[in-house]
Amino acid sequence: MAVYIDKELCKSCKICMSICPKNVFEITHHVNKKGYNYVEAAREEDCVKCGQCETSCPDFVIHVE
């Protein structure tokens, strides 16, 4: 299982965090080149591959394999 996040494109909209049924995502304390604290798949092992995060991301930042 893999949840890929393009950290440099993430703008911290937190849609993935609000839509994920398994609470996989968290905001990091790290800042990308755009100046945003990006999300990470902090609990990737809990992911059930529903794909809601991938289809809801407005910037196509997330890819679930």
N, C-alpha and C positions, 0 to 999 in steps of 0.2 A: 504494500500500500504506500502510496506517495501523494502528498499534497504539496504542489509546487506553487510558490508565491514569488512574483517578480517584485522584490522589495523596492526597487527604484521607481516603479510605476504606482505603487500603493499610495493613496492620499488619505488614509485613515478615515474613510467614510463609515466604517464599522458595520456595513450592511451584512457582511459575512458573519460577524459576531452575533448579530441579532437574528439571523435566519437559520443558523446551524442548530439542528436538533440535539446535537451531542456536545455542544460547547467546546469545540475543538480549538477555536482561535482566541488569541490574546494580543493586545497592543504591547509592543516592545518599548524599551526606553531608548532604543537606537533611532537615529534620524537618517533618512535617506537624502539624496541630492536635492530633492524638492523641498526639504525642510519638514517632512512629516514623520511622525513616529509610526512605522509600518506595523502590520499585523504579522503574526507567525502562527504556525500550526503547533501550538504548545502541547496539545494532546492528540497528536496524529494517530496514535494507536486506537483512539475511540471513534475515528471516522468510519461511517457506514457507506461511503461512496454514493450518497444520495444526489450529489451534484448541485444542490441548491446554491451553494456558495459560488460555484463556477458560473452558473447561469445568471446569478443576481449581481455579480460584480460589474459595475458600470465601466470599468477600465480594463477588463479582461486580464486581471492580475493573477487569478487563481486557476490552476489546472489540477484536476484530480485524476489519478491513474488507478 
